[in-house]
Amino acid sequence: MKMLNDLISTDYGLMSLAVIVFMLGMMWYMYKMVVRKMDEAERSSKTK
């Protein structure tokens, strides 16, 4: 419980939480970008 309290109430905890959220957001963005590029490549190869 102290760990959760430190994560929310201290400056280093909030910065850690911000980094974790940022990294998860970047992971989601990169996943979506790669899937979109794969779909584009598949569609362009079918038209040739």
C-alpha positions in Angstrom: 0.0 0.0 0.0 2.9 2.4 0.7 4.2 1.8 -2.8 0.8 2.9 -4.3 0.7 5.9 -2.0 4.2 6.9 -3.0 3.4 6.4 -6.7 0.5 8.9 -6.5 1.7 11.4 -3.9 5.4 12.0 -4.5 7.1 13.9 -7.3 9.2 10.9 -8.4 6.2 8.6 -8.2 4.1 10.9 -10.5 7.1 11.2 -12.9 7.3 7.4 -13.0 3.6 7.2 -13.6 3.9 9.7 -16.4 6.7 7.8 -18.0 4.8 4.5 -17.8 1.7 6.0 -19.4 3.8 7.7 -22.1 5.6 4.4 -23.0 2.3 2.5 -23.1 0.9 5.3 -25.4 4.0 5.0 -27.7 3.6 1.3 -27.8 0.0 1.6 -28.9 0.9 4.2 -31.5 3.8 2.1 -32.9 1.6 -1.0 -33.1 -1.2 0.8 -35.0 1.4 2.4 -37.4 3.0 -1.0 -38.1 -0.3 -2.7 -38.7 -1.4 0.2 -41.0 1.8 -0.1 -43.0 1.5 -3.8 -43.3 -2.1 -3.4 -44.6 -0.9 -0.8 -47.1 1.9 -3.1 -48.4 -0.5 -6.0 -48.7 -3.0 -3.9 -50.7 -0.3 -2.5 -53.0 1.1 -5.9 -53.7 -2.3 -7.3 -54.7 -2.8 -4.5 -57.2 0.5 -5.2 -59.0 
